[in-house]
C-alpha cells in the first residue's frame, strides 16, 4: 500500500508530512525483511524531504530527524558496520540540544551504549549507559531501570565483578523483565563466573543465555519469514493482475478486429447493391423517356409498349430482389463459417487442456510408483540389516564373550574388552540406520513423534539438533505423513553431511489448514552452494519429487548465516483421505 501511495503524493511542501511518513514506513518494513539497501534509501528520502521542505526547524522536526538518524544507525548496526552506525547515532546525539524530551535523550544514550557494548568498547559504553540510567531513574518507578542489563554487561566486560553481579541481580528481581534485558543479565553473569573460573555457575547461566538468545532469534526469523511471504504474495497478485489485463486486452482487440472485418464486408456488399439499383433506375428512366417519345408518334402502339415496359420493370425488380437475397445468404454463410471456426478453436483448446491434465496425472502416477518402490526397497533393506547383520553381530558378541571366559591371558582379555565397545557401537549404528530406513510403529506414533525421535537420536556433535512443535497436532493420512517424514530425514542428513553447522532446529507449525515445517542451521549456507549442488543433488531431487507427490511446496533460503528450508504441507480433503491407501512398506 505504501509503494502504491508514494508516487501519488504531490511534490509540494503541503504534503511533506505524508511523504515523510510513507518513506519512513517503507524504511521500517524493508528493515524488518532485512532489505537494508531499500530501507536506507527510503529513510534517506524521508530525511531529505524534511531538510529540503522545512525552512524553520521546530522541536517536532528535530524529533523526527533524531528518530531517522537512530533508525539508520540501527540498520548499519544490524549489518555490523560500526563506523557508519556510530556516525548516525552521534548525529542523533548532536541534535538532542534542540530537544526537550528526556525520553528521547535516554533512547539515544541507550542506542550508543548498546552499540559500544556490541563491539566491546566498554569504557565508552559505560559513559552513555550511566547517562541513560540517570534519566530513567527520574522517569521510572523506584527500583526499576531500563539500562540495568546493559550496565551489567559493561561492568562484566570491565572486570568489575561486584557491580556486574549487582545490576544483573537487579534485572532478575524484576517481576516482568524484557527478553532483551534478561538476555543481557544472563550474558553478564556467564562472563562474570567464567572470569572467576566458577564453571558450574558459568555453565548454568550460559545455558540460560543461549536459550533466550535462540528464542529472540527465532522470533526475528519468524517476522522476517512473514514479511517475505507478504512481499511474495503482493508480487504474485500484481503479476496475475497484469497477466489478466493483458489477456483481456488481447481478447478485446481480437473481437474488435473481427467486428471491423464483418462490418467492412457488409459495407462493400451494400455499396454494390446500391450501385446496381442506381443503374437499374437510370435504365428505367431512359426507357420512360424513349417510351414517351414514341408515344407522341405512335398513339396506337402505346398500350403495347406500356405493357412491355411494365413487364421489363417487373423483371428488373425481381432480379434486384433475387440478387439482394443472394448477397444476404452469402453474408449468413460467412457468419456461420466464423462461428464454426471459433467453435473449432475452442475444441482444440479444450483438447490441449485435457492432454496437459492427462500428462500431469501420468507424471503423478509415475512419481507415486517411484516413491512406493523406494519405500518397499527401504523396508527390504531395513529387514535384511536387522535380521541378517543384526543377528550376525549378536552371535559375534556372544561368541567373543565365551572365548573371553575361556582364556586366562590378561592381555587377551583386555583386547576382548576393547572390542566390546566397537561391537556395541556397530549394533547401535545398525539400529539407528534401520530406524531411519523404516521407523518402527510409524502408523501408531504418527509424524510428530517420529520426527521428534529422529531429532533426539542425532549425536550432539558436531551439530546440536533442537525439536520445536507449536499449534494443535493434526492426524494426517499415513501416506502423506510418511513422505513428509522422508523429506525431513533427507534434510537432516544433508545438514550432517554438508552444512558444518554447530546448531540446527526442526520446527513443526500446525495451522488451521496446513502444516509448515522449517529446518534451519547456522552452517556454510551460500558459501558452499557449488559443493552442495554436486554432493546432494539426488537427495534434493528425491525431496522435491516427494513434495510434488503430496502437493506440498518446498523452498530453500541460503545466506551467510546458514540455510533455511521451509516445507508447506496442505491438509488433504476428505476425498483425498478416502482415496489414499497405505504404502506397501507399511501395509
HUNORHU-V964620 format. One record per residue. N is the residue number from 1. PHI is phi in whole degrees, 0 to 359 (NA if undefined). OMEGA is omega in radians with two decimals (NA if undefined). D_LAST is the distance of its C-alpha to the last C-alpha in Angstrom with 1 decimal. Layout:
n = <N	N>
phi = <PHI	PHI>
omega = <OMEGA	OMEGA>
d_last = <D_LAST	D_LAST>
//
This chain:
n = <1	2	3	4	5	6	7	8	9	10	11	12	13	14	15	16	17	18	19	20	21	22	23	24	25	26	27	28	29	30	31	32	33	34	35	36	37	38	39	40	41	42	43	44	45	46	47	48	49	50	51	52	53	54	55	56	57	58	59	60	61	62	63	64	65	66	67	68	69	70	71	72	73	74	75	76	77	78	79	80	81	82	83	84	85	86	87	88	89	90	91	92	93	94	95	96	97	98	99	100	101	102	103	104	105	106	107	108	109	110	111	112	113	114	115	116	117	118	119	120	121	122	123	124	125	126	127	128	129	130	131	132	133	134	135	136	137	138	139	140	141	142	143	144	145	146	147	148	149	150	151	152	153	154	155	156	157	158	159	160	161	162	163	164	165	166	167	168	169	170	171	172	173	174	175	176	177	178	179	180	181	182	183	184	185	186	187	188	189	190	191	192	193	194	195	196	197	198	199	200	201	202	203	204	205	206	207	208	209	210	211	212	213	214	215	216	217	218	219	220	221	222	223	224	225	226	227	228	229	230	231	232	233	234	235	236	237	238	239	240	241	242	243	244	245	246	247	248	249	250	251	252	253	254	255	256	257	258	259	260	261	262	263	264	265	266	267	268	269	270	271	272	273	274	275	276	277	278	279	280	281	282	283	284	285	286	287	288	289	290	291	292	293	294	295	296	297	298	299	300	301	302	303	304	305	306	307	308	309	310	311	312	313	314	315	316	317	318	319	320	321	322	323	324	325	326	327	328	329	330	331	332	333	334	335	336	337	338	339	340	341	342	343	344	345	346	347	348	349	350	351	352	353	354	355	356	357	358	359	360	361	362	363	364	365	366	367	368	369	370	371	372	373	374	375	376	377	378	379	380	381	382	383	384	385	386	387	388	389	390	391	392	393	394	395	396	397	398	399	400	401	402	403	404	405	406	407	408	409	410	411	412	413	414	415	416	417	418	419	420	421	422	423	424	425	426	427	428	429	430	431	432	433	434	435	436	437	438	439	440	441	442	443	444	445	446	447	448	449	450	451	452	453	454	455	456	457	458	459	460	461	462	463	464	465	466	467	468	469	470	471	472	473	474	475	476	477	478	479	480	481	482	483	484	485	486	487	488	489	490	491	492	493	494	495	496	497	498	499	500	501	502	503	504	505	506	507	508	509	510	511	512	513	514	515	516	517	518	519	520	521	522	523	524	525	526	527	528	529	530	531	532	533	534	535	536	537	538	539	540	541	542	543	544	545	546	547	548	549	550	551	552	553	554	555	556	557	558	559	560	561	562	563	564	565	566	567	568	569	570	571	572	573	574	575	576	577	578	579	580	581	582	583	584	585	586	587>
phi = <NA	295	295	285	284	306	290	271	282	300	274	232	294	299	256	296	293	295	296	298	295	295	296	295	300	297	299	294	293	293	294	299	269	64	268	292	297	294	298	296	296	291	293	295	298	297	294	296	296	293	293	284	268	247	276	247	266	268	299	296	296	296	296	294	295	299	298	296	297	296	296	296	299	295	296	295	297	296	269	60	259	294	299	295	297	299	302	286	296	292	300	299	295	295	275	294	296	262	249	257	272	293	297	298	301	297	294	296	298	299	299	294	298	293	296	293	296	301	258	60	259	288	296	294	299	296	301	285	295	291	298	297	296	298	288	297	296	280	268	261	298	297	86	213	218	288	266	297	297	297	297	297	294	297	295	294	293	276	80	270	296	296	293	299	295	297	288	297	295	302	296	293	275	293	294	220	290	291	298	294	295	296	298	297	296	297	295	297	296	297	295	299	290	293	293	280	62	269	294	296	292	298	293	297	283	295	297	297	296	296	297	287	295	295	296	296	296	293	297	295	295	296	297	296	297	297	296	295	297	295	296	295	296	298	294	295	296	297	295	297	296	295	296	297	296	296	295	295	296	294	296	296	296	296	297	297	295	295	295	296	296	295	296	296	296	296	296	298	295	296	299	295	295	296	297	294	294	295	297	297	293	297	297	296	297	298	295	296	297	294	294	295	296	291	298	290	270	233	288	290	275	298	296	294	295	296	296	297	297	298	297	297	298	298	295	298	296	298	296	299	296	296	295	298	297	297	291	296	295	297	298	296	297	298	296	297	297	296	298	297	297	297	296	293	296	297	297	297	296	296	297	296	297	297	295	295	296	295	296	297	295	295	295	295	295	296	299	297	294	297	294	295	296	299	296	297	292	299	296	295	294	299	295	297	297	291	280	273	293	296	296	297	295	296	297	299	296	295	294	295	295	296	296	298	292	277	277	244	282	293	295	293	296	297	295	294	296	293	284	301	298	295	293	297	297	297	295	296	297	296	296	294	295	298	297	293	293	209	302	291	56	297	298	282	275	84	295	300	289	295	294	298	299	299	293	293	278	289	295	288	231	278	246	263	265	231	249	227	226	222	91	270	296	249	276	251	304	299	300	291	294	295	294	296	298	297	296	297	299	296	294	295	297	297	296	297	275	236	283	55	263	271	223	215	226	246	235	253	246	272	261	291	235	201	247	248	242	245	236	231	220	255	276	293	64	283	281	226	296	295	297	295	291	284	259	242	299	294	297	294	296	297	296	295	295	293	298	295	296	265	76	261	247	233	215	242	227	257	213	296	279	139	233	236	241	239	239	257	248	286	290	283	283	303	294	295	298	287	276	280	252	292	294	300	289	246	290>
omega = <3.12	3.11	3.12	-3.10	-2.96	-3.11	-3.12	-3.09	3.11	-3.11	3.13	-3.12	-3.12	-3.07	-3.09	3.14	3.10	3.13	3.10	-3.08	-3.13	3.10	3.11	3.08	-3.12	3.09	3.12	-3.12	3.12	3.07	3.12	-3.13	3.08	2.97	-2.95	-3.13	3.11	3.13	3.14	-3.10	-3.10	3.09	3.08	3.08	3.12	3.13	3.14	3.14	3.13	-3.09	-3.07	-3.01	-3.08	-3.13	3.11	-3.07	3.10	3.10	3.12	3.13	3.11	3.09	3.10	3.12	3.11	3.13	3.12	3.14	3.08	3.14	3.12	3.09	3.12	3.12	3.10	3.10	3.11	3.10	-3.14	3.06	-2.99	-3.03	-3.13	3.14	3.13	-3.13	-3.08	3.05	3.12	3.02	3.10	3.14	-3.10	3.13	-3.12	3.11	3.14	-3.09	3.11	-3.09	3.10	3.12	3.13	3.08	-3.08	-3.13	3.11	3.12	3.10	-3.13	3.13	3.13	-3.13	3.08	-3.12	3.07	-3.12	-3.12	2.97	3.00	-2.90	-3.14	3.09	3.12	-3.12	-3.13	-3.09	3.12	3.12	3.08	3.14	-3.11	-3.14	3.13	-3.11	3.12	3.10	-3.01	-3.04	3.12	3.12	3.13	3.14	-3.13	-3.07	-3.00	-3.11	-3.14	3.12	3.13	3.11	3.13	-3.13	-3.12	3.07	3.12	3.12	3.13	3.09	-2.93	-3.07	3.13	3.11	3.14	-3.11	-3.11	3.07	3.12	3.07	-3.12	-3.07	3.12	3.12	-3.13	-3.13	3.11	3.08	-3.12	-3.11	3.13	3.11	3.10	3.13	-3.13	3.12	3.13	3.13	3.13	3.11	-3.14	-3.12	-3.12	3.07	3.09	3.10	-3.09	3.01	-2.93	-3.11	3.12	3.10	3.13	-3.12	-3.11	3.07	3.10	3.11	3.12	-3.13	-3.11	-3.10	3.07	3.12	3.10	3.10	-3.14	-3.14	3.11	3.12	-3.14	3.11	3.10	3.13	-3.14	3.11	3.13	3.13	3.13	3.12	3.12	3.13	3.11	3.12	-3.12	3.14	3.14	3.13	3.13	3.12	3.12	3.13	3.13	3.13	3.13	3.12	3.14	3.13	3.12	3.12	3.12	3.13	3.12	3.12	3.13	3.13	3.13	3.11	3.12	3.11	3.14	3.13	3.14	3.14	3.13	3.12	3.11	3.12	-3.13	3.12	3.11	3.14	3.13	3.13	3.13	3.13	3.11	3.10	3.10	3.13	3.13	3.09	3.12	3.12	3.12	3.12	3.13	3.11	3.13	3.12	3.11	3.12	3.12	3.12	-3.12	3.12	-3.13	-3.03	3.11	-3.08	-3.06	-3.07	-3.08	-3.12	3.13	3.13	3.12	3.12	3.14	3.13	3.11	3.13	3.12	3.14	3.13	3.12	3.13	3.11	3.13	3.13	3.12	3.14	3.13	3.11	3.11	-3.12	-3.11	3.07	3.11	3.11	3.11	3.12	3.12	3.12	3.12	3.10	3.12	3.12	3.12	3.13	3.12	3.11	3.11	3.13	3.11	3.08	3.11	3.12	3.13	3.11	3.12	3.13	3.12	3.12	3.13	3.12	3.10	3.12	3.11	3.11	3.13	3.13	3.12	3.11	3.12	3.11	3.09	-3.14	3.13	3.13	-3.09	3.13	3.08	3.10	-3.13	3.11	-3.13	3.08	-3.14	-3.13	-3.12	3.12	3.13	3.12	3.14	-3.08	-3.03	-3.04	-3.08	3.10	3.09	3.13	3.13	3.13	3.12	3.13	-3.14	3.13	-3.12	3.12	3.12	3.11	-3.12	3.14	3.14	-3.09	-3.09	3.14	-3.11	-3.09	-3.14	3.13	3.11	3.10	3.12	3.09	3.12	3.11	-3.12	-3.07	3.12	3.12	3.12	3.12	3.11	3.12	3.11	3.12	3.13	3.13	3.13	3.14	-3.14	3.10	3.12	3.13	3.12	3.14	-3.11	3.12	3.07	-3.10	-3.10	-3.08	-3.03	3.08	-3.02	-3.02	-3.13	3.12	3.12	3.14	3.09	-3.14	-3.14	-3.10	-3.14	-3.13	3.11	-3.09	-3.13	0.01	-3.09	3.10	-3.08	3.11	3.12	-3.14	3.09	3.08	-3.09	3.13	-3.07	3.12	3.10	-3.08	3.07	-3.05	3.14	-3.12	-3.13	-3.12	3.12	3.06	3.10	3.12	-3.14	3.13	3.12	3.13	3.14	3.10	3.11	3.12	3.10	-3.13	-3.06	-2.88	-2.92	-3.03	-3.04	3.02	-3.12	3.07	-3.10	3.06	-3.05	3.05	3.14	-3.14	3.08	-3.14	-3.04	3.11	3.12	3.09	3.11	3.09	3.08	-3.01	3.09	3.13	-3.07	-3.04	3.13	-3.08	3.07	-3.14	-3.08	-3.09	3.13	-3.13	-3.13	-3.11	-3.00	-3.07	-3.09	-3.10	-3.13	3.12	3.10	3.11	3.12	3.12	-3.14	3.11	3.12	3.11	-3.11	-3.12	3.09	-3.13	3.09	-3.10	3.09	-3.06	3.05	-3.12	3.14	3.11	-3.09	-3.12	-3.06	3.04	3.08	-3.12	3.09	3.10	-3.10	3.12	3.07	-3.10	3.06	3.09	3.13	3.11	-3.11	3.13	-3.07	-3.03	3.10	3.13	3.06	-3.09	-3.10	-3.12	-3.09	NA>
d_last = <52.7	55.1	54.8	55.7	58.6	60.2	61.7	63.1	65.2	68.9	70.5	73.2	74.1	73.4	69.7	69.5	67.7	65.0	64.7	64.6	61.9	59.7	59.9	59.4	56.2	54.8	55.7	53.8	50.7	50.7	51.3	48.2	46.0	47.9	49.6	52.8	54.8	54.6	55.1	58.3	59.6	59.3	60.8	63.7	64.3	64.5	66.9	69.1	69.2	70.7	73.2	74.3	74.6	76.1	79.8	80.3	77.5	77.1	75.2	72.2	72.2	72.3	69.5	67.4	68.3	67.5	64.0	63.5	64.6	62.3	59.3	60.2	60.8	57.3	55.7	57.5	56.5	52.8	53.3	55.1	58.4	60.9	64.2	63.3	61.8	64.9	67.2	65.8	65.6	69.2	70.2	68.7	70.7	73.9	73.6	73.4	77.2	77.0	74.4	75.3	71.8	71.2	67.4	67.5	69.4	66.9	63.9	65.6	66.5	62.9	61.6	64.1	63.4	59.6	60.2	62.5	60.1	57.2	59.4	60.9	64.5	65.0	68.8	68.5	65.5	67.6	70.4	68.3	66.2	69.3	70.7	67.6	67.6	71.2	70.4	67.2	69.2	71.6	69.0	66.4	66.8	68.1	65.5	63.2	63.3	61.0	61.8	61.2	58.0	59.8	62.8	60.6	59.1	62.6	64.2	61.4	61.9	65.7	65.2	66.8	64.4	66.1	66.1	62.5	61.4	63.6	62.2	58.6	59.3	60.7	57.5	55.3	57.6	57.1	55.2	53.1	53.6	52.1	49.1	51.2	54.0	51.7	50.3	53.9	54.7	51.8	52.7	56.3	55.5	53.2	56.0	58.6	57.0	55.9	59.7	60.6	58.0	56.6	53.1	51.4	52.5	52.1	48.4	48.0	49.5	48.0	44.5	45.6	47.1	43.9	41.8	44.2	44.8	41.1	40.9	43.8	42.3	39.0	40.9	43.0	40.0	38.5	41.8	42.0	38.6	39.5	42.8	41.1	38.7	41.7	43.6	40.8	40.5	44.3	44.4	41.6	43.4	46.7	45.3	43.8	47.2	49.1	46.9	47.2	51.0	51.3	49.4	51.5	54.7	53.8	53.1	56.3	58.3	57.0	57.9	61.3	62.0	61.2	63.4	66.2	65.9	66.2	69.1	70.9	70.7	71.9	74.8	75.8	75.8	77.8	80.4	80.9	81.5	84.0	85.9	86.1	87.3	89.9	91.2	91.5	93.4	95.7	96.4	97.1	99.6	101.3	101.7	103.1	105.7	106.7	106.9	109.1	111.4	111.7	112.2	115.5	116.7	115.5	115.5	115.3	112.0	110.4	108.6	107.2	106.0	104.5	102.5	101.4	100.4	98.4	96.6	95.8	94.5	92.3	90.8	90.1	88.4	86.3	85.4	84.4	82.2	80.6	79.9	78.5	76.1	75.1	74.3	72.4	70.3	69.6	68.4	66.1	64.6	64.1	62.3	60.1	59.3	58.3	56.0	54.4	53.9	52.2	49.9	49.1	48.3	46.0	44.2	43.8	42.4	39.9	38.9	38.5	36.2	34.1	33.8	32.9	30.1	28.8	29.0	27.1	24.4	24.1	24.1	21.2	19.2	20.2	19.2	15.7	15.5	17.0	14.8	11.5	13.5	14.5	11.1	10.3	13.9	13.7	11.0	13.3	16.3	15.3	14.6	17.9	19.8	18.8	19.3	22.2	24.1	23.4	24.7	27.6	28.7	28.6	30.7	33.0	33.5	34.5	36.7	38.6	39.1	40.7	42.9	44.0	45.1	47.1	48.9	52.1	52.7	52.3	51.4	48.7	47.2	47.3	45.5	42.7	42.6	42.3	39.4	37.4	36.5	35.4	33.0	31.7	31.3	29.4	27.0	26.6	26.1	23.5	21.6	22.1	21.0	17.7	17.1	17.9	15.6	12.5	13.7	13.0	11.7	11.4	9.7	12.7	15.5	15.0	16.8	20.2	19.8	17.7	20.5	23.1	21.9	21.8	25.4	26.7	25.6	27.8	31.2	34.2	36.1	37.0	34.9	34.5	31.4	31.5	28.8	29.9	28.3	30.2	29.7	27.6	23.9	21.8	18.1	16.5	13.3	10.5	10.8	14.5	14.5	12.6	15.0	17.8	17.1	17.2	20.5	22.0	21.1	22.9	25.8	26.3	26.3	29.0	31.1	31.0	32.0	34.4	35.6	37.8	37.4	38.7	36.6	33.4	31.8	28.3	28.7	26.3	28.4	26.9	29.1	29.4	27.7	26.1	24.9	27.2	26.3	29.3	29.4	33.1	35.1	38.8	38.6	40.4	39.2	41.2	43.3	40.6	39.4	40.2	38.6	35.4	35.2	35.8	33.3	30.4	30.3	27.0	25.3	26.9	26.0	22.3	22.6	24.6	22.2	19.3	21.8	22.9	19.4	18.8	22.5	23.8	27.2	27.6	31.2	33.1	36.6	38.5	41.8	44.2	42.6	39.1	35.9	34.2	30.8	29.7	26.4	26.5	23.3	24.1	22.4	20.7	22.3	20.9	20.6	18.4	16.1	16.0	15.5	12.7	9.1	6.0	6.4	5.2	6.0	3.8	0.0>
//
